[in-house]
Amino acid sequence: ATRTKSADVERADSGIGQMAARKWRNRASETLSSLQAWEAHRPCTDCGERDLPVETDVQNCNQRRADLCEKCRKRRTERKESVLEFVNTEASYGEDLRIIKEEFYLPMQVAGLLSQEQLQGIFSNIQELIDLNESFLEILQEEIDQAFDQGDEDLMTVCIGEIFLEFVNMLPAFQTYCLQQSSSVNMLNALEKEKELLRIFLNVSQNDNTALRRMNLRSFLMAPLQRVTKYPLLLSRIIKATTEYHPDHGSLREAKSRIESHLEHINMKTKQEGNTWTLRSFRQDSKKKREVINIEMRETALKTVGWLREETRFVMEGSLQLAQPPDGQWVKKGSKTLKFQNMQVLLLVNIKRVSESSLESAEAGPVKDAVLVLIRDKNNGKFHLLREPLRLSNCIVSTDPDCDDTFELIEIRREAFVFRDSDRARTHHWFRQIRRYSRELGSWKKRRNALPNIMISTPHTRP
């Protein structure tokens, strides 16, 4: 009896009586009802809409798909199919490239049907395209396999846009091939009429070689042209099935814009060279035209500096106003006394590649050199250099508080330039970027806080 009484006292002292216990039970019941109501109207994980059909684990073992509305389920299915189509067609394209090499190029080379120069004329840079396809396809397949291994059956973690932008330097290789296509076909036609053994080899290959699917060499040589023009369509399908909140959405749009700009550029170059055929044309707007112009300027700049494409990074590019002051007195008089001319300016840096697996690494390696390329506006459809590139290792970049809408670049022992942009903030951005590489690369960079030697005769230099 004593023990029972003691227990009653302890229960009373615990602070949980019958009323409190009833309240907790009611609250627990309310919480359970709220959870059940939320479960009945849980939001879709993709679009956030509610009123989804309730499904048990038995009805759908994949809980992620049970949390999707019907529209998003269909979209994920379409996206998965589009991603797999992109990868599978890339694999088929690569197989056609290997057929070109193994069933045509190598047998013709071994048999001595054509000289090396003639083979080069017909097959162009086919080996470069093969190497690029193998690397690109390897990364794509690794992403697909990794997604499946991690249980991502919808391939939502596969970012085709990001991968495409990493391999964006394959586009100039397509351009080289496309621009030589017309002359390649003409050479093949001429040689086939001239060389009987070549004609016999091509006929026998088409009719008896099962690997060729009864297609002739000309059909296979069209594979790179067909592939590069199909990229925008494949990317558009993935974009349509990818929600704007997906991390790859922006990269997909940029990749599509880049490939369309290169196709327009190839069309333009084809017309300039007098060829009658062109790639499939695309809608031209002001943005596309600017991108095409940028591609052409980059090619001019690369040809001028002679750097490898994969070791070159374009830091800034655009239109600037340029003046060459005769002396330093313009500072006191102001920039209004200077005569400016419009100029296209490109800031290029030569870097050491960080990784061999990526053709255009986002990680900047050690900077070996940096130049400013000055290009006059187009004249007679072509760009012309104002002068040889300005090496920033031989330049001092400065600004003056009294002329904060300009900055000055002095090439040691040579000449000075004053630059400005129509937008003051962009002028300052140009100044900071150019000064950065000038200080990093200058042989005098460790002396006097990156100022030039005091013995150098530059009276108008300002810190």
PABAFI-990322 format. One record per atom (N, C-alpha, C): x, y, z. Coordinates in steps of 0.05 Angstrom, whole numbers, plus 5000, padded with zeros to 4 digits. Layout:
# residues N
XYZ/...
END
This chain:
# residues 463
501749765000/500050005000/501750255000/503950245013/505850475014/507050524987/507750294973/508950334947/506950444927/504450364928/502450474910/501950764915/501850844940/501551114947/503751294937/506251184940/508551324931/508551364900/507651154886/507451174857/505451384849/503251404864/501251604857/502351884861/503951914881/505152184886/507052244864/508652054855/510652094834/509252174808/507052044802/505552104777/504452384778/503452464802/502452734804/504652944802/506952874813/509153064812/510353084784/509852894766/511052904739/509953134723/507753244730/506653474716/504753394693/504353144689/502553054667/500152914680/497953064681/495552954692/493752854670/491252794677/489352694657/488752904636/488353154645/487653364626/489953414606/492453424617/494753464599/495153234580/494752994590/495052764572/493052764550/490552854556/488452874536/489153074515/490353304524/491153514505/493353414486/495253264498/497453154480/496352964460/494352794469/493252604450/491752754428/490252964435/488853114415/490753244395/492953364407/494853494389/496153294371/496853054381/498052844364/496152764342/493552744350/491552674329/491252894308/491353144317/491253364298/493753364279/496053314291/498553304275/498453074254/497352844262/497152624244/495152694221/492952824229/491052914208/492353104189/493953294199/495353484182/497253354163/498753154173/500653014156/499152854134/496952734142/495352584122/494252774101/493353014110/492253214091/494453314073/496953354084/499153444067/499953224048/499852974057/500552754039/498552734016/496052794023/494052784002/494353003982/495553223990/495853453972/498753543971/500653353972/503453423973/504253553946/506253733947/507153873923/508853703905/508653743879/510453613860/513253713864/515153533865/517953603870/519153763847/517953753823/519053903800/517754173796/515154183796/513754433790/512454563815/512054413837/510954533861/507954523862/506554413842/503654393842/502754183862/500254203871/499154013891/497053843879/495453713896/493353533888/494253303871/496453173880/497552943866/495952693875/495752493858/494452243866/496052103887/494752013909/496251873930/496951593921/499451523924/500351253915/501951133937/501550883942/503050733963/505650633950/507350523968/509850413958/509350163941/507150033946/506549793930/505749873902/504250103900/503450193874/505750313858/507650433872/509950563859/512350543877/514150373871/516450333889/518350563887/518250713866/520050943863/518751183875/519551253900/518251473914/518551743901/520851783887/521352033874/519252083852/518551873837/516551913816/513751923828/513251813853/510751843866/510252133875/512252293877/512052563885/511952753861/511352653838/511252813813/508352823803/507653053792/505053073779/505252933751/502952893740/502952743714/504452893692/504253163692/505653323672/508653293675/509653303700/512553283704/513553003699/511952803705/512752523698/513152503668/511252613653/511452593624/513952753615/514452983627/516753153619/519353003625/519552873648/521952723655/522452493635/520252363628/520552153608/521552253581/520452483573/521352603548/524252693550/524952803572/527752893576/529652653575/528952443588/530652203588/531052103559/528752083545/528951993517/530652173500/530452443504/531952633489/534952613495/535652573521/538452543529/539552293516/538152073518/539051823506/539351843476/537451983463/537652023434/540152173427/540852383443/543252543438/545752353439/545852193460/548252023464/548351803443/546051673437/546051463418/546651553390/545651783382/546251893355/549151983353/550252073376/553152133376/554851883372/553951663384/555351403380/555051313351/552751343339/552351263311/554051433292/554151693298/555851863282/558851783284/559651713309/562451623312/563051363297/560951193295/561350943280/561751003250/560251193240/560551273212/563351393207/564351543226/567051653223/569151433222/568851233239/570751003239/570550843213/568150823202/567850683176/569350843154/569151103155/570651263135/573651203137/574651183161/577551143164/578350853158/576850653169/577750383168/576950243142/574750333129/573750193105/574450343080/575350593082/575950753058/578850863060/579351023080/581951173081/584250973083/584250793103/586550613107/586950423083/584850293073/585250113049/586350263025/585350503020/586350662998/589250743002/589950793027/592750873033/594650633030/593750403041/595450163040/595850063011/593650072995/593749982968/595150182949/595650422959/596950622942/595150732920/592550722925/590750822904/590951122901/591551262923/591851552922/594351632938/595351862930/597651972945/596652092972/598552152990/597852263016/596552533012/597452682993/596252952988/593352922978/592952732961/590152682951/588352582973/589352402990/587752313013/587052543032/589052713036/588552943054/586353123041/586453153015/584553323001/581653213003/581352953003/578752833003/577652803032/579352713050/578452643077/578952873097/580253083089/580653323105/581653243133/580453363154/581253313182/579553103196/579052883181/577252673192/578352553218/581052533220/582252413244/581752593269/581752863265/581153043287/578253013296/576452983277/573652933284/573252673299/574752463291/574652213305/575552233334/577752363338/578852403365/576852563383/575752773372/573852933387/571352773394/570352623375/567952463379/568452253401/570752123401/571351923421/571552043449/572752273452/572952403478/570252493487/568752623470/566052723476/564152493484/564252283469/562452053474/563251913500/565751903506/566651773531/565551923555/565752183555/564652343578/561652313580/560252323557/557352283557/556552013569/557951803560/557251543569/557851503599/560051623608/560651613637/558451743654/557451973644/555352113659/552751943660/552151813638/549751633637/550151403656/552451263655/552951033673/552851123702/554051343708/554151443736/551351503746/549651613730/546851673738/545351423744/545651223727/544250963732/545350833757/547950843761/549150723785/548150853811/547551113810/546551253833/543551243836/542251083820/539351053822/537751273808/539051433792/537751643777/536651533751/534351413753/533151283729/532251483709/531651723717/530651933699/532952093686/535452043694/537752183683/537652483688/536452563711/536252843718/538952963725/540852803733/543552903740/545352933716/544452843693/546152863669/545853143657/548053283655/547953563645/549253573617/547653533596/548653533569/549753813562/548454023571/549354293564/552154353574/552654283599/555254333611/557454173596/556853923590/558853763576/559353873548/557253953534/557554073507/559354323508/558954493528/560554733530/563454673536/563954453551/566754373556/568154293530/566554193511/567754103485/567054293462/566554553469/565754743449/567954783428/570454723434/572554753414/572454543392/570554363393/570254173371/568854313347/567554543352/566154683331/568054783310/570354903316/572154983295/573154753278/573254513289/574054273274/571854213253/569354233261/567154203242/567354413220/567954653228/568154873208/570254813187/572654713196/574754643177/573754433157/572454233167/571454023150/569354123131/567454273141/565254373124/566154553102/568054723108/569054913088/570654773065/571654533071/573154383051/571454173037/568954153045/567253943034/566853963004/566354202994/565954242965/568354152949/570754252957/573154172942/573753872945/573053762968/573553472972/571953302953/569353372950/567653222932/568553262903/569253502896/570253552868/572753392862/574553372882/577053222878/576352922876/574552822892/573752542891/572552472863/570852652853/569552602827/571652592805/573552782806/575652792786/577452542787/578252462811/580052232813/578651972806/576051952811/574551712804/574351682774/574151892760/574151882730/576951812720/578951912734/581751882724/582851612730/582251502754/583551252763/581551022763/581950832746/580150602743/580150432768/582550382780/582650212804/581050332827/581150602830/579650732851/576650692846/575850722821/572950682815/572050402821/573750202814/573049922820/572849882850/574749982865/574749952894/572250062907/571450302898/569150432910/566550282903/566350172878/563950022870/563749762886/566049622888/566049362902/565349402932/566549612944/566049672972/563049722977/561849872960/558949942964/557149702961/557849522942/556049292936/556649052954/559149012962/559848762975/560548793005/561249033014/562049083042/559549133058/558748933075/556248963090/556349183111/558749253120/559049463140/558149733129/558149763103/557450023090/554450063087/552849853091/549949873088/549149973060/550749893040/550349963012/550350263007/551950403024/552350693020/555050743008/555250942991/557751002979/559451202996/561851252987/563651423003/562551703006/561251812985/560252082987/558152113009/556551903013/554551913034/555851923062/557951763065/559251763091/560752033096/561852153075/563252403078/561352633087/558752593083/556852793092/556152773121/557052563135/556352513163/557052753181/559452863180/560053093198/558153333193/557553393167/555753613161/552953563173/551953313170/549353243181/549353263211/551553183224/551653173253/551653463265/553353633253/553553903265/550954063261/549454003240/546954153236/544654023253/545153783264/543053663280/543353743309/545653843318/545953913346/543854103356/543254323342/541154513352/538454373357/537654193339/535154063342/535153883366/537253733370/537453553393/537453703419/538953923420/539054093444/536354223449/534954303428/532254423432/530354223445/530453973437/528753773449/529253743478/531853743486/532553713514/531653963530/532054193518/531254443531/528254443536/526654363516/523754353519/522854183541/524253963547/523553773568/524953823594/526454043596/527954113620/526754353633/525954323659/524854553673/526954773677/526055023678/527855243680/529355253706/528455093726/529855083752/532054873751/532254713730/534354513729/537054653725/539154563739/541754693737/543054693710/542054523692/543254513665/541754683645/539554803653/537754953634/539255183621/540755343636/542255563624/544455473606/545855263614/548055153597/546955043571/544654923572/543354813547/542755043528/541655253537/541055483520/543555613509/545655633525/548155743516/549355563495/549355303499/550455113480/549055133453/546355153454/544855183429/545455443415/545755653430/546455913418/549255903405/551155773418/553955753408/553955593382/552555373381/552655213356/551255353334/549055493339/547655633318/549355863307/550855993325/552656213316/554856103298/555955873305/558055753288/556955663261/554555563261/553355483235/552855733217/551955953229/551656193213/554456293203/556456263220/559156343211/560156173188/559555913189/560455733168/558955803142/556355863144/554855953121/556056203108/556756393126/557956643116/560656593102/562356433114/564956373102/564556223076/562556043075/562055893050/561356073027/559656273033/558856463012/561156633004/562856713023/565156873016/567056732998/567256473001/569056312984/567856222958/565356312953/564156272927/562756002924/562355852945/561055592943/558055632941/556755472926/553855492922/552255362945/553355162958/551955022979/552355163006/550455133023/550755243051/549455043070/550155073095/548854913116/546055023120/544454863135/541754953141/541855223154/540355423143/540455693154/538655713179/539355903196/537855953221/536956233222/534956283239/533856553242/536056733252/536456953238/538557143246/537357373261/538357423285/537557663300/540157813307/539858033320/542158203325/544158053343/543257903362/545057753379/546657553364/545357403346/546757203329/548857333312/548157563300/550057703283/552457793299/552057883323/554357963340/556157733346/554857493352/556457263358/558057163334/556857183310/558357103286/560757293282/560357553286/562557743284/564757673304/563957603329/565957533349/567557293341/566257093329/567656853320/569756923300/569057093281/570957173259/573257333271/572657513290/574857663302/576757483318/575657283332/577357093347/579256943328/578156863305/579856723286/582056903276/581457153270/583457343262/585557383283/584757403309/586557443331/588357193335/587156953333/588756713337/590856683315/590056743290/591956723268/594256923271/593657153283/595657353287/597657283308/596757193331/598557133353/599856853350/598656673335/599856413330/599756223353/597956263372/597656073395/595955843388/596255623403/594455393400/591655473411/589655383397/586855453405/586255353433/587155103440/586454993466/587955133489/590055283482/591555423503/590955723504/588855803490/588056083488/585456133502/585256343518/582756423531/582256713524/579756763515/578957043509/577657163534/579157333547/578257453572/576157663568/576657843549/574658053542/574858113513/572558213502/572558283474/570258483470/570558663452/568458853447/569459113435/567659303432/568459553419/569459753440/571659883434/572760103450/573460333433/573560573445/574560803431/577460843438/579060903417/581960923421/583061183410/584961303424/586361543415/589361513422/590961643406/593861643410/594761923415/595162003441/595862283447/598762333439/599362573428/602162633420/603962673444/602862763466/604562803490/602762773515/603762833538/602262803563/600663043570/600563243554/599063493561/596063453559/595163233547/592263193544/590963153571/592563073592/591463023618/590363283630/591963503626/591063763637/588763873621/588763823595/586663933578/584163763578/584463513586/582063333587/581963163561/580362953564/580162763541/578662873518/577263103522/575763213500/577563313477/580163363484/581963463464/583063233446/582462983453/583462753438/581462683416/582562573395/580962483373/580762173375/578362073381/577961783385/576861663360/577561403357/576461243335/575460983346/573260873335/572160623344/574060393336/574360203354/576159973350/575059723363/575459493351/574759243363/577259143378/576959093404/579259013421/578758743433/580758563432/580558303444/582958263463/582358183488/584358123508/584657823509/586957723500/587557433499/589657363519/589457133532/591557033549/592356753540/594856693542/595956433534/596356273560/594956063564/595055913589/595955623584/596955503605/597655223604/595255063612/594554863596/592054713601/592254563627/590154583644/590054463670/589654163668/587754083650/587053803647/586953733618/587953493611/587953403583/585253303575/583553243595/580853123588/578953333578/579453583584/577553793576/578953973555/577554023534/578654183512/578554483519/576754553536/576554843544/576054843574/578154833590/577854813619/577055083630/575155063649/574255313663/576355403683/578155223691/580255293710/582555423694/583255663703/585455803689/588055703699/589755613681/592455523688/594355753690/596955703693/598855923694/598856083668/598756343671/598656513647/601556553637/601956473611/604556503599/604856763584/602756873574/602857113558/600057233556/599957493551/597457633548/597857863528/595957893510/596158103489/593458243485/593658483474/591258623465/591458633435/589358533421/589258543392/587258763384/588258953368/586659183360/585859143331/583259133326/582159083299/580359313291/580859403266/579159613255/576459493249/574459673248/571759583239/571859473211/569959313203/570059173177/570259373154/571959293135/572159443110/572259243087/570459273069/570159083046/569758793056/568258763078/567558503088/569758363103/572058493109/574258363123/575158533146/576258393166/577458543189/580458593183/581458813192/584258883189/585458973215/587858883221/589258963246/590159253245/589959393267/591059663268/594059653269/595159463284/598059433287/598459153298/601059083303/601558823315/600458823344/599858583355/598658573382/600458713403/599158833422/600558963445/600958753467/603558683472/604158493493/604158633520/602458543538/602058673563/604458653581/606258463576/608658453592/610458683586/610058833564/611659063558/610059323561/607859313576/606159553578/605659623607/605059883610/604259983636/601460103633/599660033651/596860123649/596260303673/595160533668/594660723689/592060883684/591161013705/588861183702/589361433718/587661643714/588061893728/585361983740/585262073765/582762153777/581362383762/582962553748/581662773733/580462683707/581162433698/579962323673/579062043678/577062013696/576261743704/574561603683/574061733660/572561593639/574461473619/577061473624/579061363605/581161213622/582761053608/585260953620/587360953598/589860953607/592160973588/593860723589/594660643566/596560413563/599060513549/601360473561/603860563550/605560323543/606260293518/608160093510/610960203514/612460073531/615060183540/616860233515/617960483515/619760573494/618460593467/615860583466/614560593439/612360813439/609960743444/607760933441/605660893463/603861083465/601761073485/599061073472/597060953486/594360943476/592461013499/590361153492/588261213511/585761073502/584460933521/582060773515/579660873532/577360843521/574960883536/572560733523/570660673540/568160543531/565960753534/563760703519/561460893521/560260873549/560660643563/559760603590/562060623609/561960813629/564160853647/564860613663/562860463673/563360223689/564860013673/564159993648/565559793631/568359883625/568860143623/571560253619/573260173643/572160193667/573660113691/574259813692/572259653682/572659363681/574959293661/574959413638/577159373619/579759443632/579859673646/582359763659/583359563679/581659463696/582459273717/583559013705/582158913685/583058663672/585758693659/586158913643/588658953629/590959003649/590459163669/592559223689/593358973704/591458793709/592058543723/594158383709/593758333683/595758173668/598358333662/598158593660/600558753657/602358723681/601158733704/602758703729/603758423733/602158223726/603057943729/605357873712/605457983687/607357883667/609658073663/609458323672/611558523667/614258443680/616458463665/619058393676/619858583699/618458813700/619059013721/617059003743/615358793744/613058793762/613758793792/616258703799/616958703827/618258953836/618659143818/620059393825/618059613829/618259763850/616760013854/613759973850/612659763862/609759713861/608759703833/610159563816/609459513788/609359773771/611059963778/611360203762/613860173745/614060313723/616360273705/618960383717/621160293705/623760393714/623860693713/625060823733/625061113734/626661233712/628461073700/630161183678/628761173651/626461043650/624961033624/623761303619/624061403595/623061663588/620161653581/618461683600/615561693595/614361903613/614662163605/613862383623/610862393629/609162253612/606362273617/605262033631/607061863643/606161633657/604961723685/602661603691/601461673717/601061413732/601361423759/600961183774/597961103776/
END
